Amino acid sequence: MSNIIRAFINIANNPIVELVDYYSGKNRINNAGKALEIYIQDAFAGTINESNELKRLEKLEQIYSYQGNQNNPPDLMLKNSIQIAQL
């Protein structure tokens, strides 16, 4: 289970200033807004530095009950916890 405190701790321990460069290198995004969204998603899941994409996706499945889609908010829902709206 995750929460806002763990997400802040993960961000503090893994500061990534150039989000677009960091996430574009993994061929997952095309713009800065999406990079920030993925960074927040990884912050809650504790997967900011996970290089194995399969392990990352497994962890996301454990943490989130809903990972959103382009047309339906919220962007994320933690299992048995909060919704994370678009930033």
MMTF fields as JSON, N, C-alpha, C and O atoms, coordinates in Angstrom:
{
  "mmtfVersion": "1.0.0",
  "mmtfProducer": "UNKNOWN",
  "numBonds": 347,
  "numAtoms": 348,
  "numGroups": 87,
  "numChains": 1,
  "numModels": 1,
  "chainsPerModel": [1],
  "groupsPerChain": [87],
  "chainIdList": ["A"],
  "bondAtomList": [4, 2, 8, 6, 12, 10, 16, 14, 20, 18, 24, 22, 28, 26, 32, 30, 36, 34, 40, 38, 44, 42, 48, 46, 52, 50, 56, 54, 60, 58, 64, 62, 68, 66, 72, 70, 76, 74, 80, 78, 84, 82, 88, 86, 92, 90, 96, 94, 100, 98, 104, 102, 108, 106, 112, 110, 116, 114, 120, 118, 124, 122, 128, 126, 132, 130, 136, 134, 140, 138, 144, 142, 148, 146, 152, 150, 156, 154, 160, 158, 164, 162, 168, 166, 172, 170, 176, 174, 180, 178, 184, 182, 188, 186, 192, 190, 196, 194, 200, 198, 204, 202, 208, 206, 212, 210, 216, 214, 220, 218, 224, 222, 228, 226, 232, 230, 236, 234, 240, 238, 244, 242, 248, 246, 252, 250, 256, 254, 260, 258, 264, 262, 268, 266, 272, 270, 276, 274, 280, 278, 284, 282, 288, 286, 292, 290, 296, 294, 300, 298, 304, 302, 308, 306, 312, 310, 316, 314, 320, 318, 324, 322, 328, 326, 332, 330, 336, 334, 340, 338, 344, 342],
  "bondOrderList": [1, 1, 1, 1, 1, 1, 1, 1, 1, 1, 1, 1, 1, 1, 1, 1, 1, 1, 1, 1, 1, 1, 1, 1, 1, 1, 1, 1, 1, 1, 1, 1, 1, 1, 1, 1, 1, 1, 1, 1, 1, 1, 1, 1, 1, 1, 1, 1, 1, 1, 1, 1, 1, 1, 1, 1, 1, 1, 1, 1, 1, 1, 1, 1, 1, 1, 1, 1, 1, 1, 1, 1, 1, 1, 1, 1, 1, 1, 1, 1, 1, 1, 1, 1, 1, 1],
  "groupList": [{"groupName": "MET", "atomNameList": ["N", "CA", "C", "O"], "elementList": ["N", "C", "C", "O"], "formalChargeList": [0, 0, 0, 0], "bondAtomList": [1, 0, 2, 1, 3, 2], "bondOrderList": [1, 1, 2], "singleLetterCode": "M", "chemCompType": "L-PEPTIDE LINKING"}, {"groupName": "SER", "atomNameList": ["N", "CA", "C", "O"], "elementList": ["N", "C", "C", "O"], "formalChargeList": [0, 0, 0, 0], "bondAtomList": [1, 0, 2, 1, 3, 2], "bondOrderList": [1, 1, 2], "singleLetterCode": "S", "chemCompType": "L-PEPTIDE LINKING"}, {"groupName": "ASN", "atomNameList": ["N", "CA", "C", "O"], "elementList": ["N", "C", "C", "O"], "formalChargeList": [0, 0, 0, 0], "bondAtomList": [1, 0, 2, 1, 3, 2], "bondOrderList": [1, 1, 2], "singleLetterCode": "N", "chemCompType": "L-PEPTIDE LINKING"}, {"groupName": "ILE", "atomNameList": ["N", "CA", "C", "O"], "elementList": ["N", "C", "C", "O"], "formalChargeList": [0, 0, 0, 0], "bondAtomList": [1, 0, 2, 1, 3, 2], "bondOrderList": [1, 1, 2], "singleLetterCode": "I", "chemCompType": "L-PEPTIDE LINKING"}, {"groupName": "ARG", "atomNameList": ["N", "CA", "C", "O"], "elementList": ["N", "C", "C", "O"], "formalChargeList": [0, 0, 0, 0], "bondAtomList": [1, 0, 2, 1, 3, 2], "bondOrderList": [1, 1, 2], "singleLetterCode": "R", "chemCompType": "L-PEPTIDE LINKING"}, {"groupName": "ALA", "atomNameList": ["N", "CA", "C", "O"], "elementList": ["N", "C", "C", "O"], "formalChargeList": [0, 0, 0, 0], "bondAtomList": [1, 0, 2, 1, 3, 2], "bondOrderList": [1, 1, 2], "singleLetterCode": "A", "chemCompType": "L-PEPTIDE LINKING"}, {"groupName": "PHE", "atomNameList": ["N", "CA", "C", "O"], "elementList": ["N", "C", "C", "O"], "formalChargeList": [0, 0, 0, 0], "bondAtomList": [1, 0, 2, 1, 3, 2], "bondOrderList": [1, 1, 2], "singleLetterCode": "F", "chemCompType": "L-PEPTIDE LINKING"}, {"groupName": "PRO", "atomNameList": ["N", "CA", "C", "O"], "elementList": ["N", "C", "C", "O"], "formalChargeList": [0, 0, 0, 0], "bondAtomList": [1, 0, 2, 1, 3, 2], "bondOrderList": [1, 1, 2], "singleLetterCode": "P", "chemCompType": "L-PEPTIDE LINKING"}, {"groupName": "VAL", "atomNameList": ["N", "CA", "C", "O"], "elementList": ["N", "C", "C", "O"], "formalChargeList": [0, 0, 0, 0], "bondAtomList": [1, 0, 2, 1, 3, 2], "bondOrderList": [1, 1, 2], "singleLetterCode": "V", "chemCompType": "L-PEPTIDE LINKING"}, {"groupName": "GLU", "atomNameList": ["N", "CA", "C", "O"], "elementList": ["N", "C", "C", "O"], "formalChargeList": [0, 0, 0, 0], "bondAtomList": [1, 0, 2, 1, 3, 2], "bondOrderList": [1, 1, 2], "singleLetterCode": "E", "chemCompType": "L-PEPTIDE LINKING"}, {"groupName": "LEU", "atomNameList": ["N", "CA", "C", "O"], "elementList": ["N", "C", "C", "O"], "formalChargeList": [0, 0, 0, 0], "bondAtomList": [1, 0, 2, 1, 3, 2], "bondOrderList": [1, 1, 2], "singleLetterCode": "L", "chemCompType": "L-PEPTIDE LINKING"}, {"groupName": "ASP", "atomNameList": ["N", "CA", "C", "O"], "elementList": ["N", "C", "C", "O"], "formalChargeList": [0, 0, 0, 0], "bondAtomList": [1, 0, 2, 1, 3, 2], "bondOrderList": [1, 1, 2], "singleLetterCode": "D", "chemCompType": "L-PEPTIDE LINKING"}, {"groupName": "TYR", "atomNameList": ["N", "CA", "C", "O"], "elementList": ["N", "C", "C", "O"], "formalChargeList": [0, 0, 0, 0], "bondAtomList": [1, 0, 2, 1, 3, 2], "bondOrderList": [1, 1, 2], "singleLetterCode": "Y", "chemCompType": "L-PEPTIDE LINKING"}, {"groupName": "GLY", "atomNameList": ["N", "CA", "C", "O"], "elementList": ["N", "C", "C", "O"], "formalChargeList": [0, 0, 0, 0], "bondAtomList": [1, 0, 2, 1, 3, 2], "bondOrderList": [1, 1, 2], "singleLetterCode": "G", "chemCompType": "PEPTIDE LINKING"}, {"groupName": "LYS", "atomNameList": ["N", "CA", "C", "O"], "elementList": ["N", "C", "C", "O"], "formalChargeList": [0, 0, 0, 0], "bondAtomList": [1, 0, 2, 1, 3, 2], "bondOrderList": [1, 1, 2], "singleLetterCode": "K", "chemCompType": "L-PEPTIDE LINKING"}, {"groupName": "GLN", "atomNameList": ["N", "CA", "C", "O"], "elementList": ["N", "C", "C", "O"], "formalChargeList": [0, 0, 0, 0], "bondAtomList": [1, 0, 2, 1, 3, 2], "bondOrderList": [1, 1, 2], "singleLetterCode": "Q", "chemCompType": "L-PEPTIDE LINKING"}, {"groupName": "THR", "atomNameList": ["N", "CA", "C", "O"], "elementList": ["N", "C", "C", "O"], "formalChargeList": [0, 0, 0, 0], "bondAtomList": [1, 0, 2, 1, 3, 2], "bondOrderList": [1, 1, 2], "singleLetterCode": "T", "chemCompType": "L-PEPTIDE LINKING"}],
  "groupTypeList": [0, 1, 2, 3, 3, 4, 5, 6, 3, 2, 3, 5, 2, 2, 7, 3, 8, 9, 10, 8, 11, 12, 12, 1, 13, 14, 2, 4, 3, 2, 2, 5, 13, 14, 5, 10, 9, 3, 12, 3, 15, 11, 5, 6, 5, 13, 16, 3, 2, 9, 1, 2, 9, 10, 14, 4, 10, 9, 14, 10, 9, 15, 3, 12, 1, 12, 15, 13, 2, 15, 2, 2, 7, 7, 11, 10, 0, 10, 14, 2, 1, 3, 15, 3, 5, 15, 10],
  "groupIdList": [1, 2, 3, 4, 5, 6, 7, 8, 9, 10, 11, 12, 13, 14, 15, 16, 17, 18, 19, 20, 21, 22, 23, 24, 25, 26, 27, 28, 29, 30, 31, 32, 33, 34, 35, 36, 37, 38, 39, 40, 41, 42, 43, 44, 45, 46, 47, 48, 49, 50, 51, 52, 53, 54, 55, 56, 57, 58, 59, 60, 61, 62, 63, 64, 65, 66, 67, 68, 69, 70, 71, 72, 73, 74, 75, 76, 77, 78, 79, 80, 81, 82, 83, 84, 85, 86, 87],
  "secStructList": [7, 7, 7, 2, 2, 2, 2, 2, 2, 2, 2, 2, 2, 1, 7, 7, 1, 7, 2, 2, 2, 2, 2, 2, 6, 6, 6, 7, 7, 1, 1, 2, 2, 2, 2, 2, 2, 2, 2, 2, 2, 2, 2, 2, 2, 6, 7, 6, 6, 7, 7, 7, 2, 2, 2, 2, 2, 2, 2, 2, 2, 2, 2, 3, 3, 3, 7, 7, 5, 6, 6, 5, 1, 7, 1, 3, 3, 3, 6, 6, 1, 7, 3, 3, 7, 7, 7],
  "xCoordList": [0.845, 0.0, 0.897, 1.989, 0.435, 1.181, 0.328, -0.868, 0.956, 0.232, 1.039, 2.146, 0.478, 1.107, 2.463, 3.379, 2.59, 3.867, 4.951, 6.058, 4.646, 5.633, 6.002, 7.165, 5.025, 5.304, 6.264, 7.212, 6.031, 6.936, 8.329, 9.321, 8.416, 9.722, 10.43, 11.624, 9.711, 10.311, 10.794, 11.861, 10.026, 10.453, 11.687, 12.627, 11.691, 12.842, 14.1, 15.198, 13.939, 15.09, 15.526, 16.627, 14.677, 14.963, 14.63, 13.789, 15.271, 14.929, 15.38, 16.544, 14.454, 14.759, 14.34, 13.151, 15.32, 15.066, 14.612, 13.736, 15.189, 14.867, 13.94, 14.372, 12.659, 11.696, 11.561, 11.52, 11.493, 11.307, 12.48, 12.277, 13.706, 14.873, 14.868, 15.16, 14.541, 14.544, 13.52, 13.849, 12.302, 11.256, 11.256, 10.812, 11.73, 11.813, 12.833, 12.682, 13.867, 14.881, 14.313, 14.913, 13.161, 12.506, 11.418, 10.652, 11.35, 10.388, 8.948, 8.182, 8.568, 7.207, 6.381, 5.169, 6.992, 6.216, 6.623, 7.664, 5.78, 6.08, 6.075, 6.404, 5.717, 5.672, 5.92, 5.893, 6.162, 6.503, 5.355, 5.603, 4.119, 2.976, 2.875, 2.606, 3.086, 3.054, 4.227, 4.081, 5.38, 6.549, 6.262, 6.602, 5.639, 5.299, 4.285, 4.396, 3.304, 2.292, 2.933, 2.574, 3.865, 4.535, 5.435, 5.539, 6.085, 6.934, 6.106, 6.527, 4.943, 4.066, 3.584, 3.541, 3.224, 2.804, 3.929, 3.68, 5.138, 6.281, 6.596, 7.04, 6.371, 6.633, 5.74, 6.21, 4.474, 3.555, 3.888, 3.747, 4.323, 4.596, 6.01, 6.312, 6.877, 8.258, 9.053, 9.96, 8.713, 9.372, 10.142, 10.373, 10.536, 11.231, 12.49, 12.746, 13.271, 14.53, 14.452, 15.488, 13.262, 13.109, 13.431, 12.717, 14.488, 14.892, 14.204, 14.114, 13.726, 13.023, 11.553, 10.817, 11.137, 9.774, 8.717, 7.649, 8.998, 8.042, 7.826, 6.692, 8.918, 8.795, 8.044, 7.234, 8.319, 7.637, 6.13, 5.333, 5.753, 4.325, 3.643, 2.49, 4.339, 3.787, 3.544, 2.515, 4.498, 4.354, 3.188, 2.429, 3.038, 1.927, 0.589, -0.359, 0.514, -0.71, -1.02, -2.187, 0.017, -0.168, -0.65, -1.424, -0.209, -0.47, -1.784, -2.52, -2.082, -3.217, -4.396, -4.222, -5.599, -6.8, -7.262, -8.005, -6.828, -7.179, -6.049, -5.596, -5.586, -4.478, -4.904, -4.071, -6.199, -6.727, -6.593, -5.987, -7.184, -7.007, -7.194, -7.542, -6.97, -6.93, -8.242, -8.219, -9.383, -10.666, -11.455, -12.504, -10.998, -11.768, -10.928, -10.007, -11.229, -10.532, -11.026, -12.089, -10.34, -9.039, -7.919, -8.145, -6.719, -5.58, -5.162, -4.766, -5.246, -4.828, -5.726, -6.268, -5.874, -6.558, -5.733, -5.509, -5.283, -4.574, -5.567, -6.697, -5.174, -6.064, -6.453, -5.598, -7.749, -8.293, -7.841, -7.63, -7.692, -7.184, -7.684, -8.838, -6.829, -7.193, -7.178, -6.595, -7.841, -7.755, -6.716, -6.602, -5.974, -4.967, -5.419, -5.387, -5.84, -6.373, -5.246, -4.082, -5.617, -4.644, -3.984, -4.642, -2.692, -1.905, -2.028, -1.43],
  "yCoordList": [-1.172, 0.0, 1.244, 1.228, 2.301, 3.545, 4.675, 4.508, 5.836, 7.021, 8.256, 8.154, 9.403, 10.665, 10.876, 11.441, 10.426, 10.571, 9.755, 10.251, 8.511, 7.674, 8.29, 8.255, 8.85, 9.485, 10.657, 10.798, 11.5, 12.623, 12.136, 12.712, 11.095, 10.533, 10.011, 10.254, 9.295, 8.787, 9.919, 9.814, 10.998, 12.145, 12.8, 13.142, 12.977, 13.593, 12.745, 13.278, 11.437, 10.539, 10.291, 9.794, 10.632, 10.392, 11.618, 11.542, 12.745, 13.956, 13.823, 13.538, 14.032, 13.997, 15.345, 15.641, 16.15, 17.51, 17.534, 18.318, 16.699, 16.66, 15.483, 14.453, 15.643, 14.551, 14.072, 12.868, 14.992, 14.606, 13.751, 12.717, 14.17, 13.391, 12.023, 11.017, 11.975, 10.718, 9.743, 8.581, 10.181, 9.275, 9.08, 8.033, 10.034, 9.84, 8.777, 8.052, 8.679, 7.653, 6.257, 5.305, 6.119, 4.827, 4.651, 3.688, 5.589, 5.528, 5.373, 4.616, 6.087, 5.959, 7.222, 7.188, 8.318, 9.553, 10.428, 10.223, 11.403, 12.349, 13.788, 14.68, 14.058, 15.448, 15.56, 14.568, 16.789, 17.035, 16.709, 16.212, 16.967, 16.666, 15.189, 14.802, 14.373, 12.924, 12.482, 11.569, 13.111, 12.774, 13.024, 12.198, 14.156, 14.463, 13.466, 13.021, 13.114, 12.145, 10.789, 10.166, 10.34, 9.064, 9.15, 8.188, 10.293, 10.497, 10.387, 9.734, 11.017, 10.938, 9.503, 9.006, 8.84, 7.439, 6.587, 5.765, 6.775, 6.027, 6.406, 5.562, 7.674, 8.109, 7.371, 6.913, 7.257, 6.538, 5.049, 4.42, 4.49, 3.054, 2.695, 1.52, 3.696, 3.414, 2.792, 1.993, 3.16, 2.569, 3.591, 3.371, 4.691, 5.742, 5.211, 5.526, 4.422, 3.913, 2.468, 1.83, 1.939, 0.553, 0.463, 1.035, -0.241, -0.352, -1.513, -1.525, -2.476, -3.619, -3.244, -3.134, -3.049, -2.585, -3.587, -3.183, -4.873, -5.887, -5.792, -5.861, -5.635, -5.48, -4.202, -4.179, -3.14, -1.868, -2.024, -1.583, -2.647, -2.828, -3.726, -3.487, -4.748, -5.607, -4.811, -4.973, -3.953, -3.118, -2.148, -1.933, -1.564, -0.647, -1.374, -0.813, -2.601, -3.389, -3.655, -3.725, -3.802, -4.044, -2.792, -2.889, -1.627, -0.359, 0.281, 0.818, 0.226, 0.969, 0.058, -1.035, 0.522, -0.191, 0.296, -0.405, 1.494, 2.071, 2.978, 3.818, 2.816, 3.634, 4.642, 5.216, 4.853, 5.91, 5.638, 4.66, 6.543, 6.567, 8.005, 8.875, 8.248, 9.617, 10.369, 11.586, 9.689, 10.376, 10.296, 10.932, 9.544, 9.36, 9.625, 8.862, 10.69, 10.921, 9.948, 9.359, 9.749, 10.323, 9.594, 8.561, 10.141, 9.517, 8.233, 7.268, 8.216, 7.053, 6.891, 7.864, 5.654, 5.382, 4.357, 3.246, 4.737, 3.79, 2.779, 3.144, 1.533, 0.516, 0.896, 1.226, 0.846, 1.158, 2.51, 2.672, 3.484, 4.774, 5.892, 5.879, 6.842, 8.081, 7.982, 7.068, 8.957, 9.161, 10.244, 11.19, 10.102, 11.089, 11.721, 11.076, 12.972, 13.664, 14.174, 14.215, 14.555, 15.093, 16.321, 17.177, 16.401, 17.516, 18.741, 19.771],
  "zCoordList": [0.0, 0.0, 0.0, 0.567, -0.629, -0.712, -0.177, 0.063, 0.01, 0.441, 0.066, -0.462, 0.342, -0.059, 0.625, 0.027, 1.87, 2.586, 1.895, 1.681, 1.543, 0.842, -0.505, -0.908, -1.196, -2.488, -2.31, -3.082, -1.304, -1.044, -0.68, -1.126, 0.116, 0.486, -0.757, -0.934, -1.623, -2.861, -3.755, -4.36, -3.846, -4.657, -4.042, -4.76, -2.713, -2.046, -2.199, -2.354, -2.154, -2.266, -3.706, -3.942, -4.664, -6.078, -6.911, -7.807, -6.635, -7.396, -8.85, -9.133, -9.745, -11.174, -11.733, -11.849, -12.073, -12.527, -13.977, -14.342, -14.789, -16.216, -16.497, -17.014, -16.151, -16.301, -17.733, -17.984, -18.665, -20.062, -20.524, -21.16, -20.214, -20.611, -19.938, -20.584, -18.66, -17.903, -18.457, -18.693, -18.667, -19.121, -20.638, -21.108, -21.408, -22.852, -23.186, -24.17, -22.377, -22.584, -22.48, -22.978, -21.84, -21.715, -22.773, -22.726, -23.733, -24.836, -24.367, -24.964, -23.295, -22.786, -22.944, -22.731, -23.305, -23.366, -24.537, -25.162, -24.815, -25.888, -25.408, -26.191, -24.16, -23.707, -22.207, -21.478, -21.766, -20.364, -19.416, -18.318, -19.797, -18.939, -18.634, -17.497, -19.625, -19.44, -18.574, -17.761, -18.733, -17.911, -16.441, -15.594, -16.128, -14.741, -14.204, -13.062, -15.012, -14.597, -14.264, -13.265, -15.082, -14.849, -13.624, -12.862, -13.427, -12.247, -10.965, -10.01, -10.94, -9.767, -9.583, -8.457, -10.664, -10.601, -10.001, -9.119, -10.467, -9.947, -8.503, -7.725, -8.137, -6.766, -5.777, -4.735, -6.094, -5.207, -5.153, -4.104, -6.262, -6.328, -5.877, -5.667, -5.725, -5.346, -6.484, -6.251, -7.714, -8.884, -9.714, -10.903, -9.111, -9.869, -10.539, -11.701, -9.838, -10.396, -10.858, -11.043, -11.048, -11.497, -12.985, -13.808, -13.332, -14.733, -15.446, -16.673, -14.689, -15.277, -15.444, -14.464, -16.688, -16.965, -16.493, -16.036, -16.598, -16.141, -14.633, -14.158, -13.879, -12.424, -12.078, -11.152, -12.827, -12.594, -12.802, -11.974, -13.901, -14.194, -13.163, -12.802, -12.689, -11.637, -10.359, -9.703, -10.011, -8.813, -8.973, -8.028, -10.152, -10.392, -10.227, -9.678, -10.693, -10.529, -9.059, -8.673, -8.242, -6.806, -6.086, -5.134, -6.522, -5.835, -6.277, -5.449, -7.575, -8.121, -8.444, -8.983, -8.107, -8.516, -9.89, -10.577, -10.293, -11.59, -12.014, -11.236, -13.255, -13.746, -14.792, -15.495, -14.888, -15.745, -17.22, -17.657, -17.97, -19.416, -19.871, -19.073, -21.111, -21.63, -21.444, -21.265, -21.48, -21.491, -20.197, -20.091, -19.214, -17.986, -16.742, -16.449, -16.007, -14.75, -13.692, -13.886, -12.613, -12.28, -13.015, -13.646, -12.927, -13.584, -12.883, -13.537, -11.558, -10.775, -9.562, -9.039, -9.123, -7.858, -7.099, -7.579, -5.91, -5.063, -4.513, -4.188, -4.403, -3.855, -2.433, -1.611, -2.152, -0.825, -0.297, 0.905, -1.196, -0.738, -1.651, -2.078, -1.943, -2.633, -4.15, -4.732, -4.772, -6.214, -6.455, -5.676, -7.518, -7.873, -9.175, -10.224, -9.12, -10.288, -11.175, -10.775, -12.371, -13.325, -12.745, -12.154, -12.918, -12.378, -13.228, -12.918]
}
